[in-house]
Amino acid sequence: MTARLSALLFILLPTFLFAQQRPIRFNEDQLRKLQTAEFAITQLYVDSVNEEKLVEDAIRGMLKELDPHSSYSTAAEVKKLNEPLVGNFEGIGVQFNMVEDTLMVIQPVSKGPSEKVGIMAGDRIVAVNDTAIAGVKMSQDEIMKRLRGPKNSKVKLGVVRRNVPGELIFTVVRDKIPVTTLDAAFMITPTIGYIRIGSFGNTTEEEAVMAIAKLKDEGMQKLILDLQDNGGGYLHASVNVASFFLKPGSLVVYTEGLNQKKQELKSHSMAILQDMPLTILVNQNTASAAEIVTGAMQDYDRALIVGRRTFGKGLVQRPIDLPDGSMIRLTTARYYTPAGRCIQKPYEKGESDAYRMDIVNRLEHGELNNADSIHVSDSLKYKTLVKGRTVYGGGGIIPDEFVPIDTTRTTPYHRALLRSSAFVQTTLKYIDGHREQLHNQYPTFDIFQKNFQVDDELLELLKTVGKSMNAEFNPEDYEKSKYYINLQLKALIARDLWDMSEYYHVICEMDNTLKRALELMKD
């Protein structure tokens, strides 16, 4: 056996021995076969080979034949994937976007390292440690590498500020920058609160507790929890959130697999909203940890679920760290709701392309437009645990109240704007030229929300930017999609002047699922 394979097995064996709950069985003939193939290729092949890539390709090939969610990630990919869930990274602390090859600061992170030295919204960072990053066709990944660095390290930034001559120099001491998982929290009516969770990470529980306290102080008597487009995250975070609404000790989810005994996860004592009326919004992109919360609330008759059938990602991945910092995420079990429904939708081993086309197939088969297009076998009927209502398994969570996807709102021109970055680039340029005026005219978000209208100047700018990005203006299409186009512009301006919560406060006006939820909650 080659040294590389021997070392790999030496490192992995203790992990497997610890993780397995059944006796380990190795097929020595197959291991020897793999070893011989790797040895033959590296030692006898006619040309030189990259042994590291060869082994990585072999791992990827094996995993591809299993299920759609077992995967391999390089060390760099592991770090990048973990940042949004771990809750922080180390850097200078700015939200930014690229405008014509120049990094423009949208907002410095509150109390972050950049704000402390005086960097402001609208500033353009043109140099990092005396190296130009503006106008040199540098990739965004390369710029990020230069801006990020270990906590307490220093970085010198060259900044150009509107109406200030010359280049300003700031020395920023890098620090840990928080990454939030809660997108928005606000009162959508005088008594109904709205919280949108974008993913489930280490900080989700803390963020949600703070948001709930704030909304309670503002008069919240009912809550809409928006999990639309939430792709999941950490299992423990979903259990923590579910615990807000259930009696302590309630089963939230259980996992089970061929080599994994049944493991139950129950709610803890943080039942801060145990009696508050709750509605959860879901769609076809709601997945994994978000489906765990949704399924538990439905099984206990604790919430009304509104929207469309969720994605159906109910496979448990165990991370297996490899010696070079890379990782295998291997499926070891399935998620089941408290009533016994398997969240995972059906799949064929090795057919990952077909699996990824599932959402497109749902649209083509009419499921996203008509609830009657969802066909479920009688053998997959289950009963909720409190009221005994019929709910369904078979993959994903089928909502209590179906809301079809709205395909009538968009036109070819609108879709062309969405495909490009025309909306973002237009609002960045508009704010850059009107920031002081906008702050003076709309000192608070409430005033902005009530009075801001897309004017001719902003529309002409959208036409110009859109044309430069192959989104040619079409007057007829614009009139049909005018409401949605203008609302998108308004929401992006609100985001840049305030934050993501204000963005969703504006954009939710076009959310038919939310509108239906409000009607049901008022009734």
N, C-alpha and C positions, 0 to 999 in steps of 0.2 A: 504494500500500500504506500502511495506517495506520502511524503512528509506533510504536504498540505492537507490531504484528506485525513491523515492520522490525527493531526492537530485539531482539525475541525470536529471530528468525532469525540476526541478527548474533552473538548470544551462543552459540546452539546450533551454528552451522556449524563452528566450530573443534573442538567436542567430537565432532561426527559425523565430521569429516575425520580426526581422530586415532583414533577408535574403529573406523571402517570398514576392512575389508580388501578391499573391492570398490569400483569406481568409484561415486561418488555420482550418482544420477539423480533430478533434480527434475522433476516435471510442472508446468510453469509455468502451464498452464491451470487446474489444480486449486488451485494456490496463489492465483492471481488470483480464483478463485471464492470461496475462503474469505475472502480479504481484502474482496471486494465485499459479501459477506453481513454481515460484522462491521461494515463501514462503514455499510451501509444501515440496520441495526438501531439503531446508536448515534446516527445522524444524522437518521433519518426516522421512527422509530417514534412512535406517537401519544402514548405516555407516557414518562417518564424510565426509564432502565434502569441497572442497576449493571453497568458495563462489566467490572469485575474478576470478578464472578460469572458474567457472560456468557461470558467467555473460559474460566474454570474449568469451567463446564458443558460447553463445547464440547470441551475436552480430555478430560473424563471420558467424554463420549459417544463420542469416537473410540476411546478405550482399551477401553471396554466391548465394542466389536464385535470385539476381537482375541482375547484369551485370558483365562482367569479370574484371572491373576496380574499382568498389566500394570495399573498403578494410578497415581493422582495423589494427592498428599498436600499439604496446606497447610503453611506454615512451622511453625505450632504443632504440627501432627500429626507432622511430620518429627522435631522435637526429642523429642516424647513417645515416638515409636516407637524412637528410637535409644538412649534411656537404658538399657533393660535389657541391651543388647548391648555398648554402649561400655564399661560397667563402673563408672561412677560418676555421681553428680549432686551438686549443691552444696546443702546444707541443714543441718538441726539434728541429724539422726542418731537417729531413733526409729522403731521399728515400732509402729504404732498401729491401733486400730479405733474405730469410732463406736458409742457406747452412748448411746441416747436423746439424740441431738443433742449429745453431748459427746465430745471426743477423749480416749480413754484410751490411755495408753502401755502397750503390751504388753511391750516390752523396749527399753531404749536400746541403740544400736549400741555394741559393745565398743570402748572407747577413743575413742569418738566425742565430738563437742562437747557433747551433752546430758549424757552420763555424766560428763564432766569437771567440769561445774558442779553435779552432784548430783541430776539428775532421775532418778527411779526408776520401775521397773515398777509399774503401778497408779496413777501420777499422772494427774490430769486437767488438760489444758491448756485453760484457759477464756478466755484473752485473749492477743492478739498485738499488741505495741506499743500497749497500752491500748485496743485494739478487741476487744469481746467476740466470741468465736466459739462459745460454748456457749449452747444454748437459743435461738438466733436463726434457726434454719432455714437456716444457711449451707451451701452445697454443699461436698462434699469437695474438688472441684477448686479452689474459691475458698480453702478453708483451706490447701491445698497451696501455692497461689501466695503466701500470706502467710508460710508457714514456710520456703519455699525462697528462696534469694537468692545473690548472688555470694560466693565464698570470702572470708573475713576480714571480711565485713559483720556487724553486730551486730543481734540481735533480742531484744526484751524479752518474756518469757513470764510470764503469770499462771498459777499452778499451784495446784490444790486437792489436798491429800493426805489420805488417810483417817486419822482420829484426830489430825489436826493442825489447830488452830483457825486461821481466817482464810485469806487468800490469800498464797501464797509467790511471790516475784518472783525470776526468774532471768534473767540476761543471757547469752545464748549467742552465741558467735562461730561463724558458719557455716563449714563446711569441706567438702571433697570426701567424699562418703559412698559407700563401695564397694557395688556391686550384684553379688551372686553369681549364678552360673548353675548351680552344683552344689548340688542340694537336700539330699543326704544321703550319708554315708559311714560304714559301721560293719561290724563282724564279725557276720554273721548266724548262723554256726556257728563253732566254734573254728578251722576252717581255711578257711572260705569268706567272702570279703569281698563287700560290696555297695556299689555306687556308683550313685547316681541323678543324671543330668544333665538339668536342666529345659529348657535351651536352650544354643545354642552362641554364645558371645560372645568378646570380646577377652581375658577373664580365665579362660576355661575351661581352657586348658592348664595355667596356673599353679595353679589350684585343684585340678585332677585330680592333678598331680604331688605336691602336698602331701598329698592324701588317700591316694594310693597308698603313699607313704612311711610314713604313719601306720599303714595297714592291714598293710603288710609287717612293721612293728615288732610288730604285735599277732598275727602268725602266719599271715597270709594265704598260702594255697597255690593257691587257685582264686578266680576273680572272676566275679561277676554284675554286668553293666552294664545298668542299667535305663534304657531310652529310651522307655518308654511315655509317651504324651501329650507327647513332646518335639516341638514344632512347627518346629524347625530353628534358623536363625540364620546366622552367618557361615560361608562356605565354608572359609576358611583354618583356622577353629577345628575343623571336622570333620576336615580333613586332619591337623591336629596330633594329635587324639585317635586317629585310625586309625593314626598312626605309632607309637604306643605298642606296637602288637601285630604289626607287620609288619617284614620285613627292610627296611633302608634302601634307598631307590630303587624300591620296589614301586609300581606304578600304583595310585592310590586311586580316582580318578574322572577322566573326561575330558568336555569340553563341546564341542558342535559345533552350528552353525546355518547358515542360508542365507548370511548375511553375516559369519559368524564361523568362521575356520578352527579345526580341531581343536586343542584345548589340553589337554595332559595335566598332571595334578597328582600328584606322587609323594611317597611317605613320606620323611621326613627321618631324621636319625640318632637320634632319641629313642625307640629301641626298648626301653623299660624293662620291658615285659611280653611280650617276643617269644615266650617259651616257656610262659607261664602259661595253664593251661586257662581258657577264657572262654565264658560264656554271655551272650547279649544278649536282653533282653526287649523286645518291641514290641507295638503294637496299632494299631488303625485310625486313631489320631490321631498316630502317629509319622510325621514328615514331613521333607522337604527334606534339610537337613544331617544329620539323624539317619538318614535312609535311605541317605545316602552312606556313612556308617560301617557300617551294617548290611549293605548290598550288598557292600562291599569285603570284610568279614569272611567273608561267605558264599561269595563267589567264590573266595577263597583257602583255603576249608575251615578257616578260622582260628577260627571260633566256631560254637557251636550256637545257632540263632535260634529262640526260643520265643515263641509268642503268636498274633497274628492278622495278616493281610495289612496292610501299612502303607498310609498315605494315598495315595501316588503323586504327590507334588509334585516334579517333576523339570524345571522350567523355570527358566532362569537370567535374573534381572532385572538390567539395567544401570541404576544410578541416574543420572538426568540432572538436574542442579541448575538451577533456574530463577532469574531475577534477584531475585525477592522472597523467596528462601529456601524456596520450595515445591519440589517434586520430582516428576518422572515416574520411575516404575520400569517400564522397558520390557523385555519378554521378548526376548532376543536369541539364546538357544541352549538346548539340552537337556542334562541330566546323563545320563551313561552309566556303568554299573559297569565294573570292569576286564574282565569277560567280554563286554561289549558290550550289556548289557540297558539299555533306556531306562527310567528310573525313572518318568517322567511317565505317568499314566493317560490314556486317551482323553478328548477333550472336543470339543464343537461350538462353533465360534466364535460369540460373542454369547450363548451359552446359560449364563450364569454361575449362574442360579438352579438349573438342573438339575444343574450341577456340584456346587453346595453340598449338594444333596440326596443325593449319592452314598452317604454313610455310612448315612443312613436307608434307602436302597434296599438296601444290603447286609444290613441287619437284616431287612427285610421279605422278602428273597429267601433268607434262611437262611444267608448266608455267615458271619455272626458266630457261628453256632451249630454249623455243620457244615462240616468241611473239604471234603467232597465237593461242596459248593455252589459252590466256586471253579472256574469253567470257563476253561481256558486252551487256546488253539490249539496244535497240534503245531509250528506254524511259530515259536512263541515259546519253544521249548525251547533251553536253553543248557547248557553243561558247565562245571563248576567247574574252576579252573585247576590244582589239585593232585591231587585224587582223581577228577576226571572225573564227579562226580555230576551228575544232572539238576536244574537249577533253571529258573525260569520268568520270562519278561519279561511285558510287557503292562500294566505299571503297578503301582507299589508293589513291596515285597519280600515274597514268600510265605515264611512261616517253615518251618523244618525240622520243628518239632514244634508242631502246632496245639493251642491251648487255647481252648475256646469261651467266649464272654461269659456271665457268670452273671446271668440275668434272674430267678432264683427267690428271690434274697435280699431283694428290696425289696417293700414293700407300699405301698398308697396313703398311709398315714400316714408311712412312712419317706420316700417321694418328696416329700411336702408339706414335711417338715422340711428336706430337701435343697434344694428350690426356694427356700425362704426363707433368712434368715440365722439361723434359730433355734438351730442348733448353736453357732455362734460367739457369739451374744449370751448364750446360757445359760452357756457356759464362762467368758466374761468376767465375768459377774456372780458366778458361783460363786467364781472365783479372787479377785475383788475382796474378797469377804467371808471368805476362808479362806487368803489368801496366806501369812501367817506360819505358820499351822497346817500347811499343806501342806509348806512348806520344813522345818519341824521334824520332821514325820512321815516325809518322804521326802527325806533330805539328798542322795541320789544318784539318778540315773535308774534304775540297776539295781534299787534297792530299790522305787522307784515301779513299774517294769515288773512286778515280781514280785508286789507286794502291793496295788496300788490297785484298788478296786472301786467301781463306780457305786453310791452309797447312795440311800436314799429321798429325802433332801433334794435331791440333784441331779436325780433323776427328777421330783420335784414341780416343781422350777424349770423343767425342760424342758417339762413339760405347760403351765405358766403362760405361758412365753415363746412356745411353739408356738401356743397358742390366740390370743395377741395378734397373731400373724402368719398367721392363717387356717389353721393346722395343728392341727385339733381332735384331741385324744387319742383313740385307738381301742385299747382293751385287747387285742382279738384280734390286730390288726395289730402291736401292740408285742411281743406274745409271739413272733410269727413272725419279727420283725426285731430282736429284743432283742439278740442277739449283736452285730450290725452297728451298731445305734444306740449301744450302750454302748461299743463299741470306738471309734467316732467321737468320742464325748465324751472318752474317756480320751486319745486321740491329740491332741486340741485342747488339753487341759489340759497334756499333756507339752510341746507346742509353746510354750505361753505361759510355762511354768516354765523351759524350757531353750531349744530351738531346733527348726528344721525337721527336722534329722536325727533327733531323738528322735520327732517326729511320725511320720515314715515308719517308724521302728523299730517303733512300735505298730501303725500302720494296715496294714503289710504282712502282718499275720496274716490279713487277708481277701483277699489277692491270690492267686487260684488259679494265675495264670501263674507267679508267683514260687514257689509251692509245687511246681508241676510241674518247674520248673527245678532246684530243690533235690533232688528225687527223682532226676532224670537225672544231676546232678553227683555225687551220692553213689554212684550205680550205676557 
